Amino acid sequence: MNERFTTDLAFILIALIVAALLGFIIGYLYRRIRKARFVALENEKEQLSVKLDASVKQLNACNRKLEDCINQKDKAIAFDAVAARNAFSMKVTENDLKIVEGIGEKIASILNKRGIVTWLQLSQKSPEAIKDILLEEGGPTYKIHEPKTWPEQALMAYEGKWTQLKEYQEQLTAGR
């Protein structure tokens, strides 16, 4: 019986030692994996922090531009009806989009429906965006209109450059 007890005890001790070694190895590997994951998360956190800082700087720059636009709007250029009348030999009303060569009553109403009611707003649109508005609102019949000079003309009208606008329009045919 002593022999059996000794054998059983040796077996139990060996099993416990093997289990302890396996536990140690598993724990060691688990800690290494956790440490590697922690390092990866720290690196990701650092990258996200850098992106956040860049986004905050970009947002601040956009806010400054917006404030500049608001301040610039407050300093709007005064409309000089007399100078416009002298250049065009007709009465010109402020923000009348029809002063732009190529824009008539229907196109002006289409642009007005889409929120483009001032020369400044028209000057800030790209010709492609204007063309898209015409096609969406007016349909394929407006495909023949080419608004590539309209923003430039609208800017001249907004800035009160009436003689320059008139000379420029004399070179154009239907806004082209």
C-alpha positions as CSV (number, residue, x, y, z in Angstrom):
1,M,0.0,0.0,0.0
2,N,2.9,2.3,0.7
3,E,4.1,1.7,-2.8
4,R,0.8,2.5,-4.3
5,F,0.5,5.6,-2.2
6,T,4.0,6.8,-3.2
7,T,3.2,6.2,-6.9
8,D,-0.1,8.0,-6.6
9,L,1.5,10.8,-4.8
10,A,4.3,11.1,-7.4
11,F,1.7,11.1,-10.2
12,I,-0.3,13.8,-8.4
13,L,2.8,15.9,-7.8
14,I,3.9,15.5,-11.5
15,A,0.3,16.5,-12.6
16,L,0.4,19.5,-10.3
17,I,3.8,20.6,-11.6
18,V,2.7,20.2,-15.2
19,A,-0.5,22.1,-14.5
20,A,1.5,24.8,-12.8
21,L,3.9,25.0,-15.7
22,L,1.0,25.2,-18.2
23,G,-0.6,27.9,-16.1
24,F,2.6,29.9,-15.9
25,I,3.1,29.5,-19.7
26,I,-0.5,30.5,-20.5
27,G,-0.4,33.4,-18.1
28,Y,2.9,34.6,-19.6
29,L,1.5,34.4,-23.1
30,Y,-1.7,36.1,-22.1
31,R,0.2,39.0,-20.4
32,R,2.3,39.4,-23.6
33,I,-0.8,39.5,-25.8
34,R,-2.5,42.0,-23.5
35,K,0.7,44.2,-23.4
36,A,0.9,44.1,-27.2
37,R,-2.8,45.1,-27.4
38,F,-2.3,47.9,-24.9
39,V,0.7,49.2,-26.9
40,A,-1.4,49.1,-30.1
41,L,-4.3,50.9,-28.4
42,E,-1.9,53.6,-27.1
43,N,-0.6,54.1,-30.6
44,E,-4.1,54.3,-32.0
45,K,-5.0,56.8,-29.2
46,E,-2.0,58.9,-30.2
47,Q,-2.9,58.8,-33.9
48,L,-6.5,59.8,-33.1
49,S,-5.3,62.6,-30.8
50,V,-3.2,64.0,-33.7
51,K,-6.2,63.7,-36.1
52,L,-8.4,65.4,-33.5
53,D,-6.0,68.3,-33.1
54,A,-5.8,68.7,-36.9
55,S,-9.7,68.6,-37.1
56,V,-9.9,71.2,-34.4
57,K,-7.5,73.5,-36.2
58,Q,-9.4,73.0,-39.4
59,L,-12.7,73.8,-37.6
60,N,-11.2,76.9,-36.1
61,A,-10.0,78.0,-39.6
62,C,-13.5,77.5,-41.0
63,N,-15.0,79.4,-38.1
64,R,-12.6,82.3,-38.8
65,K,-13.5,82.2,-42.5
66,L,-17.2,82.2,-41.6
67,E,-16.7,85.2,-39.3
68,D,-14.8,87.0,-42.1
69,C,-17.6,86.3,-44.5
70,I,-20.1,87.6,-41.9
71,N,-18.0,90.7,-41.3
72,Q,-17.6,91.2,-45.0
73,K,-21.3,90.9,-45.5
74,D,-21.7,93.7,-43.0
75,K,-19.3,95.7,-45.1
76,A,-21.4,95.1,-48.3
77,I,-20.5,97.3,-51.2
78,A,-23.1,100.1,-51.7
79,F,-25.1,99.9,-54.8
80,D,-24.7,103.0,-57.1
81,A,-27.8,103.2,-59.3
82,V,-26.6,106.3,-61.1
83,A,-23.3,104.7,-62.2
84,A,-25.2,101.6,-63.3
85,R,-27.7,103.7,-65.2
86,N,-24.9,105.7,-66.9
87,A,-23.1,102.5,-68.0
88,F,-26.2,100.6,-69.3
89,S,-28.4,103.6,-70.3
90,M,-31.3,102.1,-68.5
91,K,-32.6,101.7,-64.9
92,V,-30.8,99.0,-63.0
93,T,-32.2,97.7,-59.7
94,E,-30.0,96.2,-57.1
95,N,-29.5,92.5,-57.3
96,D,-31.4,92.2,-60.6
97,L,-29.9,89.0,-62.0
98,K,-31.2,89.9,-65.5
99,I,-28.3,92.4,-65.8
100,V,-26.1,89.4,-66.3
101,E,-25.8,88.7,-70.1
102,G,-27.6,85.4,-70.8
103,I,-30.0,85.6,-67.9
104,G,-33.6,86.4,-68.7
105,E,-36.8,86.5,-66.7
106,K,-37.3,82.7,-66.6
107,I,-33.7,81.9,-65.6
108,A,-33.8,84.6,-62.9
109,S,-37.0,83.0,-61.4
110,I,-35.4,79.6,-61.5
111,L,-32.3,80.9,-59.7
112,N,-34.5,82.8,-57.2
113,K,-36.4,79.6,-56.4
114,R,-33.1,78.0,-55.5
115,G,-32.1,80.8,-53.2
116,I,-29.8,82.7,-55.5
117,V,-31.3,86.2,-55.2
118,T,-28.3,88.5,-55.1
119,W,-25.3,89.1,-57.4
120,L,-23.0,88.0,-54.6
121,Q,-24.7,84.7,-54.3
122,L,-24.6,84.1,-58.0
123,S,-20.9,85.1,-58.1
124,Q,-20.1,82.4,-55.5
125,K,-21.7,79.6,-57.5
126,S,-19.7,77.6,-60.0
127,P,-20.9,77.5,-63.6
128,E,-21.4,73.7,-63.2
129,A,-23.7,74.2,-60.2
130,I,-25.7,76.9,-62.0
131,K,-26.0,74.5,-65.0
132,D,-27.2,71.7,-62.7
133,I,-29.8,74.1,-61.2
134,L,-31.1,75.0,-64.6
135,L,-31.4,71.4,-65.7
136,E,-33.0,70.3,-62.5
137,E,-35.6,73.1,-62.3
138,G,-36.1,73.9,-66.0
139,G,-35.5,70.5,-67.7
140,P,-33.6,69.7,-70.8
141,T,-34.7,72.8,-72.7
142,Y,-32.2,74.7,-70.6
143,K,-29.3,72.6,-71.8
144,I,-28.5,75.2,-74.4
145,H,-27.6,77.9,-71.8
146,E,-23.9,78.2,-70.9
147,P,-23.4,80.0,-67.5
148,K,-19.6,79.9,-67.5
149,T,-19.4,83.8,-67.5
150,W,-22.3,84.4,-65.2
151,P,-20.4,84.3,-61.8
152,E,-17.8,86.7,-63.2
153,Q,-20.4,89.1,-64.5
154,A,-22.4,88.9,-61.2
155,L,-19.2,89.7,-59.3
156,M,-18.6,92.8,-61.4
157,A,-22.1,93.9,-60.8
158,Y,-21.8,93.3,-57.0
159,E,-18.5,95.3,-56.9
160,G,-20.1,98.1,-58.9
161,K,-17.7,97.8,-61.9
162,W,-20.4,98.9,-64.3
163,T,-18.3,100.1,-67.2
164,Q,-16.1,97.0,-67.0
165,L,-19.2,94.8,-67.0
166,K,-20.7,96.6,-70.0
167,E,-17.5,96.3,-72.0
168,Y,-17.2,92.6,-71.0
169,Q,-20.8,92.0,-72.1
170,E,-20.3,93.6,-75.4
171,Q,-17.8,90.9,-76.2
172,L,-20.2,88.1,-75.2
173,T,-23.1,86.5,-77.1
174,A,-25.9,85.3,-74.9
175,G,-23.7,85.0,-71.9
176,R,-20.9,83.1,-73.7
